[in-house]
Each structure stands twice: as C-alpha cells, then as structure tokens.
Amino acid sequence: MSVDSRETEPLLSGQSGPEIDEEGTGKNEVEIKPSWAERLQESKILLKYTAPVYTTHLLEHLILIATMVSIGHLSLEALAASALGGMMASLTGWSIAHGFASALDSLLPQAWTSEHQYHVGLWTQRMIVLMGLVNIPILCIWHNAESVLLVFHQEPEIARLAAIYLKWLSIGLPAYCFNIVIRRYFQAQGIIHVSSQIIAIIAPVNALLNWLLVWGPQPIRLGFIGGPIATAISFNLISIYFVIYGIWYAPRSAWHPISSRSFHSLGSLLKLGLAGVGQVASSWWSWTFVGFMASQFGPVALATHIVLLSSASTSYQGPYSLSVATPIRIGNLLGAGQGRKARITAEVSLCLSLLYALCVGLVFFIFRKQWGYMFNSDEVMVRLVSDIMPLVAVFQIADGMSVVSGGALRARGRNSLGALISITGFYVIGIPLGVYLAFSWNMGLFGLWIGLASALWYSAAASTYVILRTDWVKEGLRVCDRLEKGDESPQEIVQA
C-alpha cells in the first residue's frame, strides 16, 4: 500500500490565539483588514486540500458507475434494474450516511486543535456506533425492496432484479458507512491524501472485479449479481486499507482507547446527525423527485433530465469537495482561537466557488448546442438540452455558493440552520414552484428546472448571508472557552 505515513500536517499553520483587547472581545483582531497576501495564502491551503478530496469523491463515484456500466451491457432490463437499485441505494442509504457523517464536520476539526485531541477519536468511535444502529433500518428496507418498489408502481421484473441488486449491495453498506466516517477522522488531522491514495488503488481492482464477476470465465462469472458483489467487495477492501493505515501508519495522538465512553452522548449526536441529514440528503431527494416528475412528460424529457442532471452532478463535485475542506480548515482555526483567519477562509471559499462556477457555467453555455450529442443523437433531446442548458449554466453560481456556505455552517455547528434553509429552499419554494410551472403553465421540464434553480438561489443567498454576518472572532473565543473546559458535549458545540 503506497501511503505517506508522514502526512500529518493539519490545515493550520499555527495555533496562536487571537489578539484580544482589554475587554476580551477580540475587536482588535477584526479591525485588521485582510490583505491580499492572506487571502492568497488561504486560497492555496484550501486548493491544496480540495484536490485530493475531489479525487476521492470522483473515484468513489466511478466505483458505483462501473457497476452500472458492466451490468448495463447484459440487457436493457438489467440496466434499468441496476439504475433503479442504485437510485434507491442513494435515497435510502448513501445520502443518509453522508448526512450523519457530516455531523463530524462540527466536532472533529475543533477537537484536533484543542488540548484534548483524543476527542477526535472518541467522537469517531461514537459515530461508528451510531452508524451501526442507523444501518439496521436501511438494511431492512434494502432486503424488502421489491415490495417497496411495487408500491410505487415499478414493473414487477425490474423491481425483482433491483431488489436482488440491493440485497447483494448491502454486504458493502457497513463498510461504506465506516469509510466516510474514518475518512473524516483522518481529514480532521490534515491527513487528506490517504483517502485518494487508497481509492486510487481500489478503483482499478473494482473494474477488474466487475469484469470477472459479470463477464469473466464461466467458473467465476455470476452475471447480474456480480456487479453489486464487486462493489461490496471494493468497499470492504477500502475499509481494510483504512484499518491497516490507522494501526500501523497513522499517528496516535487523536485516538482514544475503546471504552464505555464510546457509547455516551449518542442521543445528542443523533440530533446533530439528523440535522446533517436534513441539510445534505434533502437536496439529494429533491433531484430524484424531480426525475419522477420529468418522467410524466415522456422518455425524451426524462432522457434530457438525466443528461442535465449528470452534467450538473459532475460539475457539483468541485464545490462539494471545497465544502469538505472548508469546515476542516475553519474548525481547526476556531479550535486554535484564530477567528479572524476563519473569517478569511469562509470568504475565500465563497470566492473560489464563484470562480469555479463562472468557468463551468461558461463551458456549459458555449457548448450548449453540442452538449446533448455526447449522450445521444436524438435531435429533439439535443434541442431540449440546448434550451435548458443556459439555466443550468447560470445556477452553477448558486449551487457552488450554497454547498460551500453549508460547509461553513457545519463548521460553526449550525447544522440545524443549514437543514432548515435546504428544506425550505427545495420543498417550500423550489419543488412547488417547479411543479406549478411545469403542469399549470405547461412549461414542462423547463419549468421543473426553474424550480430547482430557484431553490438553489434561495439556499445560496440565505446561507451566504449568515456566513458573511457571522462574528468569527466571537466564534473562536466561544470554541476556545469550551475546549479549555474540556467540554465534549455536542450541545455546547451546536447553536440553535
């Protein structure tokens, strides 16, 4: 295994406290206007740690895509079943796991730069315990998927195959949940590259397993079930590599011996995790719901929606990776009492997301008339993609700023506020508006995407406003005060 065991530098260049005035308010620190050199330094730090995170998420995404591609060549029914199974896995499994794991963005980075670094390991253990409990209802749903899918009027044969897909994929669910938790454990310590290095090893192994188990020689060829089995094996291999790295290579300063304390404060952690689900998973669910609505307008509209969604999802990986690095950096700074630098980081992250969105949006707009041909040659679909692509290009700004500011909110422990903004944006504004425009004004798919764009602009505006209005020096002092007391309760971290 090629991993750098010396990579232990946190996202923090120093741990000196803030400059506090005689009243202890830290106002002198705020009055110093950030220089361009400071902004440039923060940009370099964020980009340095965003790159491996982006690689990790992209390769992990390719592991899931590889299964669909290998199965898709068996038959049209197999492709539909794997797509349906993958969608259900995302809705009821992956999104839930990512939502709960996002709670650690509020806990681990602050703990790492405190005097109680072992809290990083302690909170990681507690989240692993909580994930184990969360896995139980998810596994129950996956193992009864056929009856669930039939309730939603899916074709019986497709539902049966999708249920088989999920049963075999469930072998990898605990490992998947463990991986996204332990990844945050290492990231909080500044050990960023280990995740991308491990997945870079497993990704080609996964491709080979898919070929062997789906299309390989007769003794080991399994056909349809070979795809999810290959994915499950890959997730478990990643877990094994993480454990090996943690035991023999990683520093022990953040680890806490396994004890009964690993089972404490699970109720409070559950509340924080549910808020993370509300913030992270609610947007995942909304896009899938719009997909169901798009299917009402026929196969061309549905195919167009898939093209647009695939394009937007791919571009989303950039700001999403930045949103993972941002709370780590901000949390480290707050834990060290450097509120002023935390403010600079928050502002720089928003600027980087804006710059990225402008570049991607420009590409989408320039090539809008040719974009659809990458997926299909149907002229009607290509024309519809061309008509809606300018809207997708414009809301890249909102999409990026929304997810990055959401990461900054998690760094402050404002998970509940982030969830409220996300749920309000999609389910109170975006989806109702999109459905109304699509069906009442006969705007079809274009109306649905106007609704999604409205939700993203609302979420971006609301969360960015909160971030820019935050007194980061006060936040740093609050965190330092809590950490000096050795308080490990989530209730002291999370604000109403």
C-alpha positions, -999 to +999 in steps of 0.1 A: +000+000+000+015+033-011+006+058+015+026+086+031+027+079+069+044+113+075+014+133+062+002+146+095+002+184+089-032+199+099-050+226+080-034+251+103+000+267+102+000+278+138-021+277+169-015+311+185-046+327+199-065+357+188-055+393+196-079+402+224-085+437+237-087+447+273-124+437+275-116+403+260-138+408+230-112+403+203-123+435+184-087+445+176-084+413+155-115+422+135-103+457+127-073+444+108-084+442+072-074+410+054-046+416+030-044+401-005-014+380+007-035+365+034-064+357+010-039+342-014-024+320+013-059+308+024-067+300-013-036+279-016-043+260+016-079+253+005-070+243-030-042+220-017-067+200+004-096+203-020-077+185-048-073+151-031-109+153-017-121+158-053-101+129-065-115+107-037-151+115-044-146+112-082-131+078-079-157+067-054-184+078-079-166+058-106-168+027-085-206+030-085-207+039-121-185+009-131-211-015-118-239+001-138-218+001-170-208-036-167-244-047-159-259-024-185-244-044-213-262-076-202-297-063-212-319-033-211-338-048-181-305-053-162-295-017-169-329-004-157-328-026-126-293-015-117-302+021-122-334+017-101-314-002-074-287+025-074-313+053-071-329+035-041-295+029-025-287+066-029-321+077-015-323+053+015-286+046+021-258+067+008-275+101+014-284+091+050-249+080+057-233+112+043-259+133+063-250+117+096-212+117+089-214+155+082-221+160+119-184+153+124-175+184+105-187+204+136-168+182+161-135+168+148-116+198+134-122+219+165-111+190+188-079+184+168-065+219+175-076+218+212-057+204+242-080+174+241-070+159+207-082+124+218-118+138+214-112+133+177-110+095+182-138+095+208-163+112+185-153+090+156-160+059+177-194+073+187-203+080+151-193+045+141-216+031+168-244+054+157-239+044+120-242+008+131-276+015+146-286+035+115-277+006+093-304-016+108-334+002+093-316+007+060-308-030+057-344-038+065-356-015+036-330-030+012-339-066+020-376-058+014-370-035-016-392-055-040-424-048-021-414-012-016-408-006-053-441-023-063-459+002-041-445+029-064-458+010-095-425-002-108-425-030-134-425-063-114-395-078-132-375-046-128-385-044-092-374-080-086-340-075-101-335-042-083-343-059-050-317-086-058-292-059-066-298-042-033-295-075-013-260-081-026-250-045-024-260-045+013-229-065+020-209-033+014-232-009+033-215-011+067-181-007+051-193+023+031-205+040+062-173+032+081-153+046+052-169+080+051-166+083+089-129+072+092-122+095+062-132+125+083-111+112+112-080+114+091-090+147+073-095+165+106-058+158+114-047+171+080-041+135+066-060+143+034-043+123+007-046+089+023-082+085+011-075+093-025-044+070-025-064+041-011-093+046-035-069+050-064-056+015-056-091+000-052-108+017-083-089-005-109-094-035-086-131-028-087-131-025-125-113-059-127-138-075-103-167-062-123-153-077-155-145-111-138-178-114-119-201-101-146-183-111-178-154-133-168-147-171-173-176-194-165-163-208-132-164-173-116-189-155-138-220-145-118-238-123-143-262-097-129-253-102-092-216-099-100-219-061-102-231-053-067-209-080-053-179-064-069-189-030-054-194-045-020-160-062-021-144-029-031-160-010-002-148-037+022-113-036+008-112+002+013-122-004+049-094-029+054-069-005+040-081+023+063-077+000+093-042-011+083-032+026+078-047+036+111-030+008+131+005+008+115+010+042+099-012+070+114-002+090+145-019+080+177-024+115+192-060+117+181-070+082+191-090+074+223-089+039+237-121+020+231-142+021+262-177+026+275-174+063+267-178+053+231-215+048+239-221+081+257-238+112+242-253+091+213-287+109+217-271+143+212-250+130+183-282+116+168-298+151+168-268+166+152-267+138+126-304+142+118-298+179+112-270+168+088-294+145+070-318+174+066-291+196+051-273+170+029-299+144+020-328+168+014-312+181-018-304+146-030-340+136-026-354+166-043-334+159-075-347+124-076-383+136-070-379+160-100-367+130-120-400+112-113-419+144-123-399+146-155-409+111-165-445+123-167-436+142-199-423+112-218-390+094-225-374+124-243-380+147-213-367+121-189-336+115-210-330+152-212-333+154-174-308+126-170-283+145-193-287+177-174-286+161-140-255+141-149-238+173-161-248+193-131-237+164-107-203+162-123-197+199-120-210+198-085-180+176-074-158+207-074-176+229-049-187+199-029-150+189-024-143+225-014-172+223+011-154+193+027-121+211+030-137+244+042-152+232+076-119+213+084-099+245+079-124+267+097-128+242+125-090+240+130-088+278+132-117+281+156-102+254+178-070+274+179-089+307+186-080+322+153-114+337+144-101+363+121-084+337+099-116+316+100-135+346+085-109+350+057-112+312+050-150+315+048-148+345+024-121+329+003-140+297-001-171+316-014-149+334-039-133+302-051-167+286-056-178+316-076-147+315-098-152+278-104-189+283-112-182+310-137-157+288-156-180+258-156-211+279-165-192+294-194-183+260-208-220+249-204-232+280-222-207+279-251-212+242-259-250+241-251-259+232-287-234+204-289-237+191-253-266+167-259-247+148-286-223+134-260-251+114-246-274+107-276-280+117-312-318+123-309-324+157-323-354+165-301-335+157-269-304+176-281-326+207-288-342+205-254-308+201-237-297+232-256-328+252-244-323+244-207-285+244-205-282+282-201-303+279-170-280+252-157-250+274-165-264+303-145-273+284-114-238+269-112-231+300-091-259+293-067-251+256-065-215+262-056-221+290-031-249+271-014-228+239-008-197+258+003-216+281+027-233+250+040-199+236+049-190+268+067-223+265+087-214+230+097-180+242+109-199+266+133-222+238+144-252+254+127-264+221+111-300+227+121-300+261+104-284+246+073-311+219+072-338+245+076-325+265+047-321+235+025-356+220+033-373+254+029-355+261-004-363+228-021-396+217-005-413+250+002-401+271-027-383+250-054-404+219-060-438+235-056-428+263-080-414+238-105-444+216-104-467+246-108-448+260-138-444+226-154-481+215-152-502+246-147-482+269-171-474+240-194-436+248-192-427+211-189-392+202-180-380+238-183-405+247-155-392+219-132-356+232-136-367+268-130-380+255-096-347+238-089-328+269-098-350+290-075-343+266-046-306+268-052-306+307-054-326+309-022-303+285-003-272+303-016-285+337-006-297+327+028-266+307+039-242+331+024-259+360+043-255+341+075-218+333+068-210+369+060-228+382+090-210+359+114-187+373+141-159+348+136-137+362+164-166+357+188-170+321+175-133+315+180-135+327+216-166+306+223-149+275+210-117+281+229-137+286+261-155+254+256-123+234+247-104+248+277-131+235+300-128+201+283-165+201+274-172+173+249-210+177+247-225+184+213-250+207+230-221+231+237-210+229+201-243+233+183-261+266+183-298+269+180 
